[in-house]
Amino acid sequence: MDAFLTNDTSCALLRVSRYRELPRISECTVRAVTIDPGSQTQWWRPAVRVAQQLVDVNARHPMCVTVPDHESRARSALVQSVICSAILPKNSYLALETGHDDVFLAIETPAHSFASLARVLDAARRAGRINYLQARAFLLAYGYELCGTYARDSKEPLTANCHYWLEPSATPDDLIAWAKARTGQGARGIRFARECAPQVMAGSASPAETIHGIMLTSPPELGGMGMRDVLMNRSLDLKDDERALVHRVPLTPDLTFPQFGGLVLEHQGGDHDSPLQYREDASRTQDYWALGRPVVMTSSADFETVVTYEAFLRRLLAGVRRSVGPEAAEPYEALLDDPEASTVRSELFTALTDRAHDPWEW
């Protein structure tokens, strides 16, 4: 039996494939969803049994499948159907190696999954359940995860610890190219995906870095600080004498701000009760000092509330004012003092730190 998985089911399996050895995934050339004409009425049951071994599938979390027409829709509390009869772009599906020769499961590629979330969020926005700013925040955060080195947990994405030190599953160019190539009727939300894909930055190593990236680079009318040329996890280009100074190379700050005199930001996440971690933090701080680069540290305390994050932004810009000059800080300080901009910024921060609503379930 063939089943083409979509939405949160596909997302969960994509996530688990990133941080577990099994299930393995492989390239798939299929570009159109089909249902075996000889399939039984309940063709989806074998797929449910296989998927349940890997992710949650139940009445609360039905298996989401794509079907080619209304007649193929599954009628069960265990299955949710999405209709798609179009010929999709290349690189739309990945084959899941299930160990069951009689069951073929396809999951969406990261770029396809990004567009599927865009469709879900765009529908929620049109229904009035969320607004554009919130939908954009949720979609960008997912894009950062796909193009980053971490993955949220497949079963408890909102509350469980993330999985780190992974290979990125996509690049922003992948997201852009797939959304551009998707044409035809029924491509709901694709315009939204095309709008957001170019705003995804690659290389985020944690949800905290993702929040920083979106908050600092988004335009003010969408809740951000509108900072330009922010670099994420980009290794510093060091001269020979500079390389001799630092503890080791490459030296890769979480965020780098060329417009602020090469300021770097490091987020202190994970286990910071470890002596080795303290030593690593001290070494990196020494390295930045030796290179003449100002550094600002953040921790989970800065993300506790809108108030604590606003305070962090004020301290960041106070330092910019002193180390770079008033002209560099003033445009952004004006945003902090603007009540309207502050209200929108609060809404964006609240969306990015929402741990009560799964973006797939709006």
C-alpha positions in Angstrom: 0.0 0.0 0.0 1.2 3.5 -0.8 0.6 6.5 1.5 1.8 10.0 0.9 2.1 11.7 4.3 1.7 15.4 4.8 1.3 18.1 7.5 2.3 17.3 11.0 2.7 13.5 10.4 5.3 14.2 7.6 6.9 16.8 9.8 7.2 14.5 12.7 8.8 11.7 10.6 11.2 14.2 9.0 12.2 15.4 12.4 12.8 11.9 13.8 14.8 10.9 10.8 17.2 13.8 11.5 18.2 12.6 15.0 17.7 8.9 15.0 19.4 6.2 12.9 16.0 4.8 12.0 13.9 5.4 10.0 16.2 6.0 7.0 15.0 8.1 4.2 16.0 8.1 0.6 15.4 10.2 -2.5 12.1 9.7 -4.3 11.3 10.7 -7.9 7.5 10.5 -7.5 5.8 13.9 -8.3 2.1 13.0 -8.1 0.0 11.4 -5.4 -1.6 8.1 -6.4 -3.8 5.5 -4.8 -3.5 1.9 -5.9 -6.7 1.2 -7.9 -6.8 -2.2 -6.4 -6.6 -1.0 -2.8 -9.2 -1.9 -0.3 -11.6 0.7 1.1 -9.4 1.0 4.2 -6.2 1.2 2.2 -4.6 3.4 4.9 -4.6 0.8 7.7 -1.2 -0.8 6.9 0.3 2.7 6.7 -1.2 3.7 10.1 0.3 0.5 11.7 3.8 1.3 10.4 3.6 5.0 11.2 2.5 4.3 14.8 5.8 2.5 15.4 7.6 5.8 14.8 5.4 8.7 15.8 2.1 9.3 17.5 -0.9 8.4 15.4 -4.2 8.3 17.2 -7.6 10.2 17.3 -5.8 13.2 18.8 -3.0 13.0 16.2 -4.5 11.5 13.1 -2.2 10.4 10.3 -2.3 13.2 7.7 -2.2 11.8 4.1 -2.5 13.4 0.7 -4.9 11.9 -1.7 -5.6 12.7 -5.4 -9.3 13.3 -5.3 -12.4 13.5 -3.0 -13.3 9.8 -3.6 -10.0 8.7 -2.2 -10.4 10.4 1.1 -10.1 8.2 4.2 -13.1 8.2 6.5 -11.6 7.5 9.9 -10.8 9.3 13.1 -7.2 8.0 12.6 -6.7 9.6 9.2 -7.0 13.2 7.9 -7.0 13.7 4.2 -5.6 16.6 2.1 -6.5 16.6 -1.6 -3.8 17.3 -4.2 -4.2 16.3 -7.9 -1.3 18.4 -9.2 2.0 17.4 -10.7 4.4 18.6 -8.1 8.0 20.0 -8.6 11.0 17.7 -8.5 12.2 16.9 -5.0 8.8 16.8 -3.4 9.0 13.5 -1.6 11.3 11.3 0.3 10.8 7.5 0.6 10.7 6.2 4.2 12.5 2.9 4.6 10.0 1.1 6.9 11.2 -2.5 6.7 7.8 -3.5 5.3 7.9 -4.4 1.7 4.2 -4.2 1.2 3.9 -0.6 2.6 5.4 2.4 0.8 5.4 5.6 2.9 6.5 8.9 1.3 7.1 12.0 3.4 7.5 15.5 2.2 10.9 17.0 1.5 11.8 19.9 3.8 10.9 22.4 1.2 7.6 20.8 0.5 6.9 20.5 4.2 7.7 24.3 4.6 5.1 25.0 1.9 2.6 22.7 3.5 2.9 24.6 6.8 2.4 27.8 4.8 -0.8 26.4 3.5 -2.0 25.4 6.9 -1.1 28.8 8.4 -2.5 30.8 5.5 -5.9 29.0 5.9 -5.9 29.7 9.7 -5.1 33.4 8.9 -8.0 33.6 6.3 -10.3 32.0 8.9 -9.3 34.7 11.5 -7.7 32.3 14.0 -4.3 34.1 13.6 -3.1 37.2 11.9 -0.4 37.6 9.3 2.3 38.5 11.8 1.7 35.3 13.8 1.6 33.1 10.7 4.8 34.6 9.4 6.5 34.0 12.8 5.5 30.4 12.9 6.5 29.7 9.3 9.9 31.5 9.6 10.7 29.6 12.8 10.0 26.3 11.0 12.2 27.4 8.1 15.1 28.3 10.5 14.8 24.8 12.1 14.8 23.0 8.7 17.9 25.1 7.6 19.5 24.9 11.0 21.4 22.3 13.0 18.7 21.4 15.5 15.3 19.7 15.4 12.4 19.8 17.7 11.2 16.6 19.2 8.9 14.6 16.9 6.4 13.7 19.7 6.6 16.7 22.0 7.8 19.6 19.8 6.6 22.3 22.1 7.9 21.0 25.5 10.6 18.4 25.1 14.3 19.3 24.6 15.4 19.8 21.1 18.0 17.6 19.4 21.2 19.4 18.5 24.4 19.1 16.4 22.5 17.8 13.4 23.1 18.3 9.7 20.7 20.9 8.2 17.9 19.3 6.2 17.5 22.1 3.7 18.9 25.5 2.6 17.0 28.7 2.2 17.6 28.3 -1.6 15.8 24.9 -1.4 12.8 26.5 0.1 12.8 29.4 -2.4 13.2 27.1 -5.4 10.5 24.6 -4.5 8.0 27.4 -3.7 8.8 29.1 -7.0 8.4 25.8 -8.9 5.0 24.9 -7.4 2.3 25.9 -9.8 -1.2 24.8 -10.7 -4.6 24.8 -9.1 -4.9 24.0 -5.4 -1.5 25.5 -4.5 -3.0 27.3 -1.5 -0.5 29.2 0.6 2.2 29.1 -1.9 2.3 32.8 -2.3 2.8 33.0 1.5 5.6 30.5 1.3 7.3 32.5 -1.5 7.1 35.6 0.6 8.7 34.0 3.7 11.3 31.6 2.2 13.8 34.4 1.3 13.6 35.7 4.9 14.9 32.4 6.4 18.5 32.5 7.6 20.6 29.3 7.5 22.7 27.9 10.3 20.6 28.5 13.5 21.8 26.1 16.2 18.9 26.5 18.6 15.4 28.0 19.1 16.9 30.8 21.0 19.1 31.8 18.1 16.1 31.5 15.8 14.2 33.9 18.0 17.1 36.4 18.0 17.4 36.1 14.2 13.7 36.8 13.5 13.4 39.5 16.2 16.5 41.4 15.1 16.1 41.2 11.3 12.3 41.4 10.7 11.1 44.8 9.5 9.6 47.0 12.3 6.1 46.9 10.8 6.3 43.1 11.4 7.7 43.3 14.9 11.4 43.3 14.3 14.3 45.7 14.7 15.1 45.8 11.0 18.8 45.2 11.4 20.7 44.6 8.2 23.6 42.2 7.3 23.2 40.1 10.5 25.2 36.9 10.1 24.3 33.6 11.8 26.9 31.1 12.8 29.3 32.4 10.2 33.0 31.7 10.9 35.2 34.7 11.2 37.7 35.3 8.4 40.9 35.6 10.4 44.4 36.7 9.3 47.4 34.5 10.2 48.4 36.6 13.2 44.8 36.6 14.4 44.6 32.8 14.1 47.7 32.5 16.2 45.9 34.5 19.0 42.8 32.5 19.4 42.3 29.1 21.2 41.2 27.3 18.1 39.7 27.9 14.7 37.2 28.2 13.2 35.8 30.8 15.5 32.0 30.9 14.9 29.8 33.4 16.8 26.1 32.7 17.1 25.4 36.1 15.5 27.7 38.7 14.0 26.8 42.4 13.4 29.2 43.9 10.8 27.3 47.2 11.0 28.1 47.4 14.7 31.9 47.2 14.5 31.9 43.4 14.2 29.9 42.9 17.4 29.2 39.3 18.2 26.4 37.7 20.2 26.7 34.4 22.0 23.7 32.6 23.5 24.5 30.5 26.6 22.3 27.5 26.3 22.5 23.9 27.3 24.6 22.7 30.2 26.4 25.7 31.7 27.0 24.1 35.1 29.8 22.1 33.4 33.4 23.2 34.2 34.3 22.4 30.5 31.5 24.7 29.4 32.7 27.5 31.6 36.2 27.1 30.3 34.8 27.2 26.7 32.9 30.4 27.4 35.9 32.0 28.9 38.1 31.0 26.0 35.7 32.4 23.4 35.3 35.7 25.3 39.1 36.0 25.5 39.3 35.4 21.7 36.8 38.0 20.9 38.6 40.5 23.1 41.9 39.7 21.5 40.4 40.4 18.1 38.9 43.7 19.2 35.4 42.5 18.9 32.7 43.5 21.4 30.6 40.6 22.6 27.2 40.4 24.2 26.0 37.2 26.0 22.3 36.1 26.3 20.7 33.3 28.3 17.2 31.9 28.8 16.5 34.7 31.3 16.4 37.1 28.4 13.5 35.2 26.9 11.3 34.8 29.9 8.9 37.6 29.1 8.5 40.5 26.6 9.8 42.8 29.3 13.1 40.9 29.8 13.6 40.7 26.0 13.0 44.5 25.7 15.5 45.1 28.5 18.1 42.9 26.6 17.5 45.0 23.4 18.1 48.2 25.4 21.3 46.9 26.9 22.5 45.7 23.4 21.9 49.2 21.9 23.3 51.0 24.9 26.5 49.1 24.2 26.4 49.9 20.5 26.0 53.6 21.4 29.1 53.5 23.5 31.3 51.3 21.4 30.3 52.3 17.9 28.6 55.7 18.3 25.2 57.3 18.7 24.5 57.4 15.0 24.6 53.6 14.9 22.2 53.1 17.8 19.7 55.9 17.4 17.5 54.4 14.7 17.0 51.3 16.7 16.6 53.1 20.0 13.8 55.1 18.4 12.0 51.8 17.7 12.2 50.9 21.3 10.7 54.2 22.3 7.9 54.0 19.7 4.7 52.7 21.4 3.3 51.3 18.2 6.5 49.5 17.2 6.7 48.1 20.8 3.2 46.7 20.6 3.9 44.9 17.3 7.3 43.7 18.6 5.6 42.3 21.7 3.1 40.4 19.4 6.0 38.9 17.4 7.9 37.8 20.5 4.8 36.2 22.0 4.2 34.2 18.8 7.9 33.0 18.7 7.8 31.9 22.4 4.3 30.3 22.2 4.5 26.8 23.8 0.8 26.2 23.9 -0.2 26.0 20.2 1.4 23.7 17.7 1.6 25.7 14.4 0.3 22.7 12.5 -3.0 22.7 14.5 -4.2 26.2 13.9 
